[in-house]
Amino acid sequence: MNGGVHFHGNVTAGTMNNAAQGDINNNYGRQHFSSGLDARQVSQLVRALRAELDSAPLTDRARNAAHDALDEVDRGVVEGGERRGVADKVLAVKEVLGNAGGAVAAGGALWTAMRALAAAVGLSL
């Protein structure tokens, strides 16, 4: 990006994962950047992952363990948890899925939903 990014007026942003090269100028107003979680986004991604879990070829035990781990992610977000704490809970979901079998954890829509949730909390899988 040549020339930088220029904002005029108020800019409020949640999670910013991209870096810009060049100048970033704040003209005529204030900006607010937060490194916190976007609770709405994380909640939507948890719901999407739950839907994929329900249709995945998992044992009842693995499915229930994954839902329990996702309950912890939800709880962390609702309680206003820090990104690192919620990310640790997302890693626990990944571990449950990994224990359920590599093919399940790496397969199609389930893995896509897992990666999207991980990205939303700052993890790269």
All heavy atoms as an XYZ file, in Angstrom:
900
protein
N       0.856     -1.160      0.000
C       0.000      0.000      0.000
C       0.901      1.222      0.000
O       1.644      1.441      0.940
C      -0.882     -0.072      1.248
C      -1.731      1.140      1.446
S      -2.709      1.034      2.946
C      -3.978     -0.042      2.397
N       0.842      1.994     -1.013
C       1.663      3.195     -1.101
C       0.922      4.383     -0.528
O      -0.264      4.545     -0.730
C       2.024      3.489     -2.556
C       2.992      2.480     -3.095
O       3.770      1.903     -2.347
N       2.946      2.245     -4.391
N       1.630      5.204      0.184
C       1.042      6.436      0.661
C       0.368      6.334      2.010
O      -0.049      7.318      2.570
N       0.202      5.138      2.548
C      -0.383      4.986      3.869
C      -1.897      4.942      3.843
O      -2.533      4.932      2.809
N      -2.458      4.914      5.032
C      -3.902      4.872      5.214
C      -4.294      6.157      5.905
O      -3.713      6.522      6.920
C      -4.315      3.657      6.074
C      -5.806      3.640      6.315
C      -3.854      2.367      5.409
N      -5.269      6.846      5.397
C      -5.686      8.121      5.964
C      -7.133      8.016      6.395
O      -7.999      7.630      5.612
C      -5.528      9.246      4.934
C      -4.135      9.352      4.413
N      -3.143     10.028      5.082
C      -3.552      8.824      3.316
C      -2.018      9.924      4.401
N      -2.244      9.189      3.321
N      -7.409      8.355      7.644
C      -8.762      8.329      8.178
C      -9.193      9.748      8.496
O      -8.434     10.520      9.034
C      -8.835      7.503      9.471
C      -8.492      6.069      9.285
C      -7.272      5.571      9.734
C      -9.371      5.195      8.683
C      -6.944      4.249      9.580
C      -9.064      3.868      8.530
C      -7.837      3.384      8.982
N     -10.416     10.067      8.215
C     -10.987     11.355      8.570
C     -12.216     11.085      9.418
O     -13.107     10.351      9.017
C     -11.377     12.153      7.319
C     -10.210     12.436      6.445
N      -9.344     13.464      6.683
C      -9.718     11.781      5.368
C      -8.393     13.456      5.766
N      -8.603     12.433      4.953
N     -12.267     11.640     10.608
C     -13.399     11.401     11.500
C     -13.088     10.316     12.496
O     -11.944      9.977     12.745
N     -14.127      9.749     13.079
C     -13.966      8.710     14.091
C     -13.840      7.342     13.435
O     -14.599      7.006     12.544
C     -15.167      8.691     15.034
C     -15.265      9.950     15.861
O     -14.249     10.575     16.145
N     -16.469     10.325     16.233
N     -12.883      6.577     13.906
C     -12.691      5.221     13.425
C     -12.641      4.324     14.643
O     -11.829      4.539     15.542
C     -11.374      5.078     12.625
C     -11.162      3.639     12.207
C     -11.392      5.996     11.420
N     -13.527      3.359     14.700
C     -13.518      2.386     15.782
C     -13.307      1.028     15.156
O     -14.016      0.661     14.223
C     -14.842      2.404     16.556
O     -15.040      3.714     17.082
C     -14.823      1.398     17.693
N     -12.337      0.290     15.649
C     -12.039     -1.020     15.080
C     -11.934     -2.044     16.193
O     -11.485     -1.733     17.288
C     -10.718     -0.961     14.302
N     -12.349     -3.252     15.888
C     -12.213     -4.355     16.829
C     -10.855     -4.980     16.650
O      -9.846     -4.410     17.029
N     -10.814     -6.114     16.043
C      -9.564     -6.827     15.846
C      -8.959     -6.412     14.517
O      -9.637     -6.418     13.502
C      -9.817     -8.340     15.840
O     -10.441     -8.678     17.067
C      -8.525     -9.109     15.691
N      -7.693     -6.065     14.551
C      -6.985     -5.734     13.314
C      -5.845     -6.724     13.169
O      -4.950     -6.764     13.993
C      -6.464     -4.299     13.345
C      -7.581     -3.272     13.370
S      -6.986     -1.592     13.271
C      -6.250     -1.578     11.654
N      -5.904     -7.541     12.125
C      -4.895     -8.566     11.931
C      -3.918     -8.234     10.815
O      -2.985     -8.969     10.594
C      -5.574     -9.902     11.604
C      -6.360    -10.412     12.774
O      -5.926    -10.277     13.908
N      -7.507    -10.992     12.512
N      -4.144     -7.166     10.120
C      -3.284     -6.832      8.987
C      -2.416     -5.625      9.318
O      -2.815     -4.740     10.046
C      -4.128     -6.518      7.745
C      -4.952     -7.703      7.318
O      -4.477     -8.828      7.373
N      -6.185     -7.468      6.924
N      -1.268     -5.624      8.768
C      -0.361     -4.492      8.952
C      -0.293     -3.695      7.655
O      -0.404     -4.246      6.571
C       1.037     -4.991      9.325
N      -0.121     -2.419      7.793
C       0.008     -1.563      6.609
C       1.417     -0.999      6.566
O       1.981     -0.663      7.591
C      -0.998     -0.423      6.672
N       1.974     -0.928      5.375
C       3.251     -0.276      5.211
C       2.991      1.173      4.860
O       2.047      1.500      4.162
C       4.050     -0.916      4.086
C       4.595     -2.262      4.437
C       5.431     -2.799      3.297
O       5.075     -2.632      2.139
N       6.529     -3.427      3.626
N       3.815      2.035      5.355
C       3.650      3.448      5.056
C       3.115      4.188      6.263
O       3.129      3.702      7.376
N       2.612      5.370      6.035
C       2.134      6.214      7.116
C       0.669      5.953      7.398
O      -0.118      5.708      6.498
C       2.280      7.695      6.739
C       3.724      8.076      6.521
O       4.586      7.471      7.177
O       3.973      8.968      5.691
N       0.314      6.023      8.664
C      -1.092      6.023      9.060
C      -1.297      7.343      9.794
O      -0.711      7.586     10.841
C      -1.434      4.830      9.968
C      -1.203      3.519      9.219
C      -2.878      4.928     10.446
C      -1.442      2.287     10.045
N      -2.098      8.197      9.201
C      -2.312      9.530      9.758
C      -3.698      9.628     10.373
O      -4.673      9.179      9.797
C      -2.190     10.600      8.663
C      -0.803     10.627      8.081
O       0.175     10.510      8.803
N      -0.719     10.761      6.772
N      -3.791     10.246     11.522
C      -5.065     10.494     12.173
C      -5.379     11.968     11.983
O      -4.753     12.824     12.583
C      -4.967     10.143     13.664
C      -6.279     10.368     14.373
O      -7.327     10.399     13.754
N      -6.213     10.515     15.680
N      -6.328     12.251     11.116
C      -6.689     13.632     10.817
C      -8.120     13.900     11.268
O      -9.019     13.121     10.972
C      -6.613     13.902      9.308
C      -5.218     13.708      8.778
O      -4.250     14.053      9.435
N      -5.115     13.125      7.602
N      -8.344     14.996     11.929
C      -9.689     15.471     12.244
C     -10.496     14.481     13.082
O     -11.510     13.974     12.666
C     -10.491     15.794     10.969
C      -9.729     16.556      9.948
C      -9.411     15.988      8.743
C      -9.297     17.856     10.206
C      -8.705     16.672      7.791
C      -8.580     18.561      9.255
C      -8.287     17.963      8.056
O      -7.585     18.642      7.115
N     -10.076     14.167     14.242
C     -10.907     13.310     15.083
C     -10.084     12.351     15.908
O      -8.892     12.529     16.099
N     -10.753     11.323     16.389
C     -10.075     10.366     17.246
C     -10.221      8.965     16.685
O     -11.148      8.671     15.942
C     -10.636     10.433     18.659
C     -12.103     10.129     18.748
C     -12.635     10.331     20.167
N     -14.069     10.166     20.169
C     -14.688      8.994     20.264
N     -13.981      7.899     20.396
N     -15.996      8.926     20.233
N      -9.310      8.098     17.066
C      -9.347      6.705     16.667
C      -9.306      5.863     17.929
O      -8.696      6.247     18.917
C      -8.133      6.329     15.825
C      -8.139      6.928     14.457
C      -6.879      6.552     13.735
O      -5.928      7.293     13.760
N      -6.868      5.393     13.111
N      -9.924      4.705     17.862
C      -9.850      3.764     18.964
C      -9.545      2.397     18.382
O     -10.268      1.913     17.523
C     -11.175      3.710     19.728
C     -11.210      2.617     20.746
N     -10.511      2.687     21.920
C     -11.830      1.428     20.743
C     -10.702      1.587     22.608
N     -11.507      0.802     21.905
N      -8.455      1.784     18.815
C      -8.093      0.438     18.398
C      -8.094     -0.438     19.632
O      -7.564     -0.056     20.666
C      -6.693      0.398     17.757
C      -6.626      1.145     16.469
C      -6.140      2.431     16.434
C      -7.066      0.573     15.296
C      -6.078      3.134     15.250
C      -7.013      1.270     14.105
C      -6.512      2.554     14.082
N      -8.687     -1.594     19.514
C      -8.760     -2.507     20.648
C      -8.188     -3.850     20.236
O      -8.473     -4.348     19.153
C     -10.217     -2.688     21.080
O     -10.310     -3.698     22.042
N      -7.380     -4.426     21.104
C      -6.831     -5.749     20.806
C      -7.698     -6.839     21.414
O      -7.345     -8.002     21.412
C      -5.401     -5.864     21.345
O      -5.418     -5.714     22.748
N      -8.858     -6.463     21.937
C      -9.760     -7.438     22.534
C     -10.440     -8.299     21.491
O     -10.288     -8.114     20.290
N     -11.211     -9.240     21.978
C     -11.924    -10.149     21.100
C     -13.199     -9.505     20.567
O     -13.824     -8.705     21.248
C     -12.309    -11.403     21.865
C     -11.162    -12.298     22.317
C     -11.689    -13.383     23.237
C     -10.465    -12.900     21.123
N     -13.580     -9.887     19.393
C     -14.882     -9.520     18.849
C     -15.839    -10.622     19.293
O     -15.920    -11.687     18.682
C     -14.800     -9.426     17.327
C     -16.107     -9.017     16.683
O     -17.178     -9.215     17.302
O     -16.060     -8.519     15.563
N     -16.533    -10.394     20.403
C     -17.364    -11.423     21.020
C     -18.434    -11.939     20.067
O     -18.712    -13.142     20.025
C     -17.997    -10.890     22.299
N     -19.032    -11.057     19.292
C     -20.076    -11.472     18.348
C     -19.496    -12.417     17.301
O     -20.086    -13.456     16.988
C     -20.707    -10.261     17.682
C     -21.864    -10.638     16.759
C     -22.548     -9.429     16.157
N     -23.077     -8.584     17.213
C     -23.068     -7.259     17.169
N     -22.576     -6.631     16.138
N     -23.567     -6.551     18.156
N     -18.341    -12.076     16.778
C     -17.717    -12.918     15.760
C     -17.355    -14.289     16.338
O     -17.630    -15.318     15.725
C     -16.461    -12.245     15.202
C     -15.734    -13.107     14.186
C     -14.368    -12.562     13.820
O     -13.732    -11.890     14.625
N     -13.929    -12.860     12.625
N     -16.738    -14.292     17.517
C     -16.345    -15.563     18.125
C     -17.581    -16.418     18.401
O     -17.594    -17.620     18.126
C     -15.509    -15.330     19.400
C     -15.247    -16.642     20.129
C     -14.184    -14.654     19.051
N     -18.646    -15.808     18.907
C     -19.873    -16.561     19.185
C     -20.463    -17.166     17.916
O     -20.922    -18.312     17.911
C     -20.904    -15.667     19.870
O     -20.459    -15.309     21.148
N     -20.445    -16.415     16.822
C     -20.944    -16.939     15.546
C     -20.091    -18.111     15.067
O     -20.614    -19.109     14.571
C     -20.958    -15.840     14.487
C     -22.026    -14.804     14.702
C     -21.888    -13.620     13.752
O     -20.860    -13.428     13.101
N     -22.931    -12.806     13.686
N     -18.785    -17.995     15.240
C     -17.896    -19.070     14.804
C     -18.035    -20.302     15.683
O     -17.925    -21.432     15.197
C     -16.453    -18.566     14.761
C     -16.196    -17.522     13.669
C     -14.846    -16.864     13.865
C     -16.314    -18.156     12.293
N     -18.290    -20.109     16.978
C     -18.543    -21.246     17.866
C     -19.810    -21.966     17.411
O     -19.839    -23.200     17.328
C     -18.646    -20.796     19.343
C     -19.248    -21.887     20.221
C     -17.274    -20.392     19.873
N     -20.863    -21.209     17.087
C     -22.104    -21.834     16.608
C     -21.870    -22.600     15.306
O     -22.400    -23.708     15.123
C     -23.198    -20.778     16.416
C     -23.829    -20.333     17.718
C     -25.111    -19.540     17.498
N     -24.959    -18.366     16.662
C     -24.554    -17.174     17.104
N     -24.257    -16.995     18.377
N     -24.445    -16.155     16.279
N     -21.089    -22.030     14.410
C     -20.795    -22.715     13.141
C     -20.030    -24.013     13.386
O     -20.322    -25.044     12.765
C     -20.000    -21.794     12.223
N     -19.074    -23.977     14.305
C     -18.307    -25.177     14.615
C     -19.199    -26.219     15.282
O     -19.100    -27.414     15.001
C     -17.099    -24.841     15.491
C     -16.155    -25.999     15.814
C     -15.700    -26.734     14.558
C     -14.949    -25.482     16.597
N     -20.105    -25.784     16.154
C     -21.046    -26.726     16.782
C     -21.896    -27.435     15.713
O     -22.127    -28.645     15.794
C     -21.957    -25.995     17.765
C     -21.302    -25.616     19.059
C     -22.344    -25.006     20.010
N     -21.753    -24.392     21.168
C     -21.355    -25.053     22.262
N     -21.467    -26.354     22.316
N     -20.843    -24.399     23.282
N     -22.354    -26.682     14.727
C     -23.162    -27.278     13.658
C     -22.362    -28.327     12.898
O     -22.878    -29.399     12.556
C     -23.671    -26.193     12.718
N     -21.103    -28.034     12.631
C     -20.251    -29.004     11.927
C     -19.993    -30.235     12.794
O     -19.940    -31.359     12.296
C     -18.934    -28.363     11.496
C     -19.091    -27.280     10.455
C     -19.774    -27.757      9.186
O     -19.650    -28.952      8.824
O     -20.451    -26.938      8.547
N     -19.824    -30.017     14.101
C     -19.619    -31.144     15.015
C     -20.810    -32.098     14.977
O     -20.645    -33.317     15.007
C     -19.443    -30.648     16.451
C     -18.100    -30.074     16.840
C     -18.184    -29.438     18.221
C     -17.032    -31.148     16.800
N     -22.003    -31.514     14.945
C     -23.208    -32.333     14.992
C     -23.378    -33.208     13.753
O     -24.041    -34.244     13.813
C     -24.444    -31.453     15.202
C     -24.483    -30.859     16.609
O     -23.823    -31.420     17.517
O     -25.174    -29.846     16.795
N     -22.769    -32.799     12.646
C     -22.888    -33.605     11.427
C     -21.618    -34.405     11.119
O     -21.599    -35.156     10.144
C     -23.251    -32.703     10.243
O     -22.219    -31.774     10.001
N     -20.604    -34.274     11.952
C     -19.343    -34.982     11.710
C     -19.433    -36.433     12.206
O     -20.181    -36.730     13.139
C     -18.201    -34.272     12.433
N     -18.660    -37.310     11.586
C     -18.661    -38.722     11.998
C     -17.830    -38.931     13.267
O     -16.744    -39.497     13.243
C     -18.046    -39.440     10.788
C     -17.127    -38.416     10.191
C     -17.816    -37.091     10.412
N     -18.362    -38.455     14.392
C     -17.687    -38.567     15.681
C     -18.450    -39.527     16.586
O     -19.664    -39.680     16.450
C     -17.639    -37.203     16.371
C     -16.843    -36.086     15.717
C     -17.139    -34.766     16.410
C     -15.360    -36.401     15.777
N     -17.740    -40.091     17.532
C     -18.420    -40.864     18.569
C     -19.164    -39.881     19.463
O     -18.832    -38.685     19.504
C     -17.427    -41.666     19.420
O     -16.593    -40.750     20.132
C     -16.577    -42.605     18.565
N     -20.162    -40.372     20.169
C     -20.894    -39.500     21.098
C     -19.945    -38.914     22.142
O     -20.068    -37.747     22.514
C     -22.017    -40.271     21.799
C     -23.185    -40.555     20.871
O     -23.305    -39.876     19.831
O     -23.977    -41.457     21.200
N     -19.002    -39.718     22.589
C     -18.044    -39.256     23.591
C     -17.214    -38.082     23.063
O     -17.046    -37.067     23.736
C     -17.142    -40.411     24.013
C     -16.161    -40.045     25.084
C     -15.338    -41.246     25.494
N     -14.389    -40.854     26.526
C     -13.426    -41.607     26.957
N     -13.282    -42.830     26.468
N     -12.603    -41.175     27.873
N     -16.692    -38.213     21.840
C     -15.879    -37.147     21.244
C     -16.718    -35.904     20.976
O     -16.280    -34.777     21.234
C     -15.238    -37.639     19.944
N     -17.941    -36.121     20.457
C     -18.825    -34.981     20.176
C     -19.141    -34.223     21.463
O     -19.072    -32.996     21.513
C     -20.108    -35.463     19.504
C     -21.071    -34.335     19.137
C     -22.285    -34.822     18.371
N     -21.870    -35.235     17.027
C     -21.784    -36.483     16.609
N     -22.096    -37.479     17.400
N     -21.400    -36.749     15.382
N     -19.481    -34.950     22.518
C     -19.793    -34.304     23.798
C     -18.578    -33.581     24.374
O     -18.708    -32.480     24.918
C     -20.330    -35.328     24.798
C     -21.709    -35.828     24.419
O     -22.446    -35.162     23.690
N     -22.059    -37.018     24.891
N     -17.402    -34.189     24.251
C     -16.178    -33.545     24.749
C     -15.897    -32.256     23.978
O     -15.495    -31.244     24.566
C     -14.997    -34.508     24.635
N     -16.133    -32.279     22.657
C     -15.911    -31.074     21.853
C     -16.915    -29.982     22.224
O     -16.548    -28.807     22.349
C     -16.008    -31.407     20.365
N     -18.175    -30.368     22.429
C     -19.181    -29.381     22.851
C     -18.835    -28.815     24.229
O     -19.004    -27.615     24.464
C     -20.589    -29.993     22.851
C     -21.229    -30.015     21.501
N     -21.575    -28.869     20.815
C     -21.586    -31.051     20.697
C     -22.117    -29.198     19.654
N     -22.134    -30.518     19.564
N     -18.349    -29.658     25.132
C     -17.935    -29.173     26.456
C     -16.791    -28.162     26.326
O     -16.778    -27.132     27.003
C     -17.508    -30.332     27.356
C     -18.674    -31.201     27.809
O     -19.845    -30.780     27.645
O     -18.404    -32.318     28.307
N     -15.836    -28.466     25.451
C     -14.719    -27.542     25.240
C     -15.209    -26.229     24.634
O     -14.732    -25.144     24.997
C     -13.656    -28.196     24.351
N     -16.182    -26.299     23.723
C     -16.750    -25.086     23.144
C     -17.551    -24.295     24.176
O     -17.602    -23.068     24.117
C     -17.627    -25.414     21.933
C     -16.846    -25.790     20.672
C     -17.782    -26.333     19.610
C     -16.047    -24.610     20.151
N     -18.165    -24.994     25.142
C     -18.831    -24.292     26.248
C     -17.831    -23.411     26.987
O     -18.144    -22.291     27.387
C     -19.456    -25.282     27.233
C     -20.678    -25.990     26.683
O     -21.233    -25.535     25.653
O     -21.072    -27.014     27.293
N     -16.612    -23.919     27.157
C     -15.568    -23.148     27.835
C     -15.158    -21.929     27.015
O     -14.881    -20.862     27.558
C     -14.349    -24.026     28.138
C     -14.615    -25.072     29.202
C     -14.996    -24.451     30.531
O     -14.355    -23.468     30.952
O     -15.959    -24.951     31.154
N     -15.113    -22.084     25.692
C     -14.809    -20.936     24.820
C     -15.897    -19.880     24.994
O     -15.607    -18.699     25.210
C     -14.686    -21.362     23.339
C     -14.536    -20.141     22.433
C     -13.510    -22.318     23.147
N     -17.163    -20.317     24.917
C     -18.284    -19.385     25.106
C     -18.186    -18.684     26.453
O     -18.355    -17.471     26.551
C     -19.624    -20.132     25.042
C     -20.161    -20.293     23.635
O     -19.782    -19.486     22.761
O     -20.960    -21.213     23.422
N     -17.918    -19.443     27.489
C     -17.825    -18.877     28.836
C     -16.706    -17.831     28.898
O     -16.867    -16.757     29.478
C     -17.592    -19.988     29.854
C     -17.744    -19.558     31.290
C     -17.714    -20.737     32.261
N     -18.894    -21.587     32.061
C     -18.866    -22.839     31.588
N     -17.724    -23.401     31.259
N     -19.973    -23.524     31.426
N     -15.577    -18.153     28.289
C     -14.455    -17.213     28.286
C     -14.793    -15.903     27.607
O     -14.402    -14.827     28.057
N     -15.550    -15.977     26.512
C     -15.932    -14.767     25.780
C     -16.958    -13.972     26.578
O     -16.837    -12.757     26.736
C     -16.477    -15.127     24.378
C     -17.082    -13.918     23.697
C     -15.368    -15.715     23.525
N     -17.972    -14.658     27.098
C     -19.037    -13.979     27.848
C     -18.480    -13.292     29.092
O     -18.902    -12.189     29.449
C     -20.153    -14.989     28.238
C     -21.111    -14.391     29.238
C     -20.893    -15.439     26.994
N     -17.513    -13.931     29.732
C     -16.915    -13.357     30.936
C     -15.869    -12.293     30.615
O     -15.207    -11.791     31.515
C     -16.308    -14.471     31.795
C     -17.357    -15.400     32.374
C     -16.765    -16.606     33.090
O     -15.525    -16.788     33.056
O     -17.557    -17.369     33.673
N     -15.708    -11.974     29.348
C     -14.774    -10.924     28.958
C     -13.325    -11.340     29.071
O     -12.451    -10.527     29.341
N     -13.083    -12.619     28.834
C     -11.731    -13.152     28.955
C     -10.750    -12.506     27.989
O     -11.124    -11.997     26.941
N      -9.514    -12.539     28.374
C      -8.445    -12.030     27.519
C      -8.239    -12.982     26.345
O      -8.530    -14.165     26.421
C      -7.148    -11.891     28.313
C      -7.208    -10.827     29.386
C      -7.403     -9.434     28.807
O      -6.756     -9.113     27.787
O      -8.189     -8.672     29.370
N      -7.713    -12.441     25.276
C      -7.493    -13.209     24.050
C      -6.705    -14.494     24.321
O      -7.060    -15.561     23.840
C      -6.751    -12.347     23.028
C      -6.482    -13.066     21.723
C      -5.715    -12.180     20.759
N      -6.445    -10.990     20.424
C      -7.324    -10.904     19.426
N      -7.575    -11.954     18.685
N      -7.939     -9.787     19.172
N      -5.644    -14.412     25.113
C      -4.795    -15.589     25.348
C      -5.568    -16.695     26.063
O      -5.455    -17.871     25.726
C      -3.564    -15.194     26.165
C      -2.587    -16.323     26.422
C      -1.850    -16.709     25.144
N      -2.205    -18.074     24.801
C      -2.045    -18.644     23.616
N      -1.553    -17.973     22.620
N      -2.374    -19.871     23.396
N      -6.371    -16.318     27.055
C      -7.146    -17.313     27.782
C      -8.170    -18.002     26.905
O      -8.357    -19.223     26.978
N      -8.843    -17.235     26.064
C      -9.829    -17.816     25.151
C      -9.110    -18.654     24.096
O      -9.583    -19.737     23.726
C     -10.712    -16.719     24.516
C     -11.653    -17.303     23.479
C     -11.503    -15.988     25.601
N      -7.955    -18.198     23.642
C      -7.184    -18.968     22.657
C      -6.786    -20.324     23.238
O      -6.836    -21.345     22.528
C      -5.944    -18.185     22.223
N      -6.429    -20.360     24.515
C      -6.097    -21.639     25.153
C      -7.301    -22.579     25.143
O      -7.162    -23.787     24.948
C      -5.622    -21.417     26.592
C      -4.236    -20.792     26.661
O      -3.503    -20.812     25.640
O      -3.888    -20.275     27.739
N      -8.486    -22.029     25.332
C      -9.709    -22.842     25.309
C      -9.985    -23.360     23.890
O     -10.448    -24.495     23.719
C     -10.885    -22.036     25.842
C     -10.735    -21.668     27.322
C     -11.822    -20.727     27.777
C     -11.605    -20.150     29.136
N     -11.356    -21.058     30.222
N      -9.681    -22.539     22.887
C      -9.840    -22.988     21.496
C      -8.848    -24.110     21.196
O      -9.183    -25.090     20.523
C      -9.674    -21.807     20.508
C      -9.598    -22.297     19.067
C     -10.824    -20.823     20.681
N      -7.647    -24.007     21.723
C      -6.667    -25.082     21.533
C      -7.153    -26.384     22.177
O      -6.873    -27.472     21.663
C      -5.309    -24.678     22.106
C      -4.542    -23.643     21.286
C      -3.275    -23.213     22.017
C      -4.207    -24.185     19.900
N      -7.880    -26.270     23.275
C      -8.445    -27.467     23.907
C      -9.464    -28.134     22.981
O      -9.534    -29.368     22.915
C      -9.082    -27.105     25.245
N     -10.241    -27.333     22.257
C     -11.193    -27.889     21.278
C     -10.418    -28.635     20.200
O     -10.763    -29.765     19.820
C     -12.070    -26.784     20.647
C     -12.971    -27.359     19.554
C     -12.885    -26.068     21.702
N      -9.356    -28.014     19.718
C      -8.532    -28.647     18.678
C      -7.964    -29.970     19.188
O      -7.936    -30.966     18.468
C      -7.402    -27.715     18.261
C      -6.489    -28.309     17.209
C      -5.347    -27.365     16.885
C      -4.399    -27.983     15.906
N      -3.283    -28.660     16.553
N      -7.533    -29.988     20.428
C      -6.977    -31.218     21.000
C      -8.040    -32.318     21.062
O      -7.769    -33.471     20.730
C      -6.428    -30.940     22.397
C      -5.755    -32.142     23.028
C      -5.131    -31.814     24.369
O      -4.727    -30.662     24.579
O      -5.075    -32.737     25.197
N      -9.244    -31.968     21.475
C     -10.335    -32.947     21.517
C     -10.571    -33.517     20.120
O     -10.703    -34.727     19.947
C     -11.632    -32.312     22.081
C     -12.835    -33.205     21.830
C     -11.480    -32.011     23.563
N     -10.615    -32.645     19.126
C     -10.840    -33.117     17.762
C      -9.672    -33.957     17.266
O      -9.871    -34.953     16.576
C     -11.091    -31.940     16.827
C     -12.389    -31.177     17.080
C     -12.487    -29.981     16.151
C     -13.596    -32.084     16.939
N      -8.468    -33.553     17.625
C      -7.298    -34.337     17.240
C      -7.325    -35.723     17.853
O      -6.974    -36.713     17.208
N      -7.770    -35.807     19.116
C      -7.875    -37.105     19.784
C      -8.976    -37.966     19.173
O      -8.946    -39.181     19.283
C      -8.137    -36.922     21.284
C      -6.920    -36.359     22.004
O      -5.797    -36.456     21.516
N      -7.156    -35.761     23.147
N      -9.945    -37.309     18.521
C     -11.034    -38.045     17.873
C     -10.571    -38.685     16.571
O     -11.251    -39.544     16.032
C     -12.216    -37.114     17.609
N      -9.445    -38.267     16.073
C      -8.912    -38.850     14.843
C      -8.448    -37.781     13.880
O      -9.158    -36.807     13.649
N      -7.249    -37.961     13.345
C      -6.668    -36.980     12.437
C      -7.523    -36.706     11.222
O      -7.618    -35.584     10.756
N      -8.191    -37.735     10.700
C      -9.020    -37.546      9.509
C     -10.197    -36.626      9.807
O     -10.570    -35.790      8.991
C      -9.529    -38.891      8.998
N     -10.777    -36.763     11.015
C     -11.903    -35.906     11.389
C     -11.421    -34.472     11.575
O     -12.009    -33.522     11.074
C     -12.578    -36.423     12.686
C     -13.582    -35.421     13.211
C     -13.240    -37.759     12.421
N     -10.311    -34.313     12.315
C      -9.803    -32.971     12.614
C      -9.363    -32.234     11.352
O      -9.436    -31.019     11.297
C      -8.648    -33.052     13.606
N      -8.886    -32.969     10.364
C      -8.370    -32.326      9.160
C      -9.375    -32.300      8.020
O      -9.061    -31.829      6.938
C      -7.097    -33.039      8.705
N     -10.587    -32.782      8.247
C     -11.518    -32.950      7.138
C     -12.475    -31.805      6.919
O     -13.141    -31.357      7.829
N     -12.538    -31.341      5.703
C     -13.545    -30.455      5.165
C     -14.048    -29.323      6.026
O     -13.280    -28.539      6.566
N     -15.366    -29.258      6.110
C     -16.022    -28.124      6.753
C     -15.709    -28.033      8.237
O     -15.616    -26.938      8.794
C     -17.526    -28.205      6.534
N     -15.533    -29.172      8.902
C     -15.213    -29.155     10.333
C     -13.878    -28.455     10.565
O     -13.754    -27.584     11.426
C     -15.179    -30.579     10.887
C     -14.864    -30.714     12.368
C     -15.931    -30.036     13.211
C     -14.755    -32.183     12.750
N     -12.894    -28.805      9.769
C     -11.568    -28.198      9.923
C     -11.606    -26.718      9.530
O     -10.965    -25.883     10.163
C     -10.538    -28.952      9.099
C      -9.150    -28.423      9.257
C      -8.366    -27.899      8.286
C      -8.383    -28.347     10.460
N      -7.156    -27.501      8.802
C      -7.140    -27.769     10.135
C      -8.625    -28.698     11.781
C      -6.144    -27.542     11.074
C      -7.631    -28.477     12.728
C      -6.409    -27.903     12.370
N     -12.367    -26.380      8.503
C     -12.506    -24.981      8.091
C     -13.106    -24.151      9.218
O     -12.625    -23.056      9.527
C     -13.367    -24.871      6.823
O     -12.725    -25.613      5.778
C     -13.551    -23.431      6.390
N     -14.159    -24.669      9.853
C     -14.786    -23.961     10.978
C     -13.819    -23.834     12.149
O     -13.756    -22.787     12.809
C     -16.056    -24.690     11.402
N     -13.037    -24.877     12.405
C     -12.061    -24.840     13.501
C     -10.990    -23.778     13.225
O     -10.621    -23.012     14.113
C     -11.425    -26.234     13.648
C     -10.412    -26.361     14.762
S     -11.165    -26.234     16.397
C     -10.111    -25.010     17.116
N     -10.501    -23.733     12.008
C      -9.471    -22.753     11.652
C     -10.004    -21.328     11.727
O      -9.292    -20.415     12.137
C      -8.921    -23.045     10.251
C      -8.040    -24.296     10.241
C      -7.433    -24.555      8.901
N      -6.547    -23.456      8.552
C      -6.196    -23.162      7.323
N      -6.628    -23.876      6.313
N      -5.384    -22.152      7.072
N     -11.262    -21.119     11.329
C     -11.855    -19.780     11.396
C     -11.962    -19.319     12.845
O     -11.649    -18.164     13.164
C     -13.225    -19.775     10.723
N     -12.405    -20.207     13.732
C     -12.489    -19.871     15.143
C     -11.111    -19.568     15.713
O     -10.927    -18.577     16.425
C     -13.166    -20.998     15.930
C     -13.267    -20.806     17.443
C     -14.036    -19.549     17.794
C     -13.908    -22.046     18.075
N     -10.143    -20.386     15.369
C      -8.781    -20.161     15.848
C      -8.250    -18.801     15.389
O      -7.663    -18.063     16.169
C      -7.861    -21.293     15.357
N      -8.476    -18.478     14.124
C      -8.010    -17.179     13.600
C      -8.648    -16.021     14.330
O      -8.000    -14.995     14.577
C      -8.284    -17.096     12.100
N      -9.919    -16.163     14.700
C     -10.632    -15.077     15.382
C     -10.054    -14.775     16.758
O     -10.203    -13.664     17.267
C     -12.117    -15.414     15.505
N      -9.367    -15.758     17.340
C      -8.751    -15.526     18.660
C      -7.229    -15.384     18.551
O      -6.523    -15.417     19.536
C      -9.144    -16.609     19.681
C     -10.645    -16.615     19.908
C      -8.644    -17.981     19.269
N      -6.736    -15.238     17.307
C      -5.324    -14.949     17.111
C      -4.422    -16.150     16.956
O      -3.211    -16.033     17.066
N      -5.000    -17.310     16.688
C      -4.189    -18.529     16.491
C      -4.069    -18.848     15.014
O      -4.973    -18.555     14.237
C      -4.847    -19.715     17.193
C      -4.960    -19.671     18.693
C      -5.802    -20.840     19.193
C      -3.584    -19.691     19.337
N      -2.985    -19.480     14.659
C      -2.792    -19.965     13.298
C      -2.622    -21.465     13.377
O      -1.682    -21.956     14.004
C      -1.571    -19.311     12.677
O      -1.333    -19.841     11.397
N      -3.547    -22.195     12.769
C      -3.468    -23.668     12.803
C      -2.966    -24.202     11.492
O      -3.161    -23.675     10.471
C      -4.833    -24.273     13.104
C      -5.480    -23.857     14.419
C      -6.824    -24.555     14.585
C      -4.589    -24.184     15.588
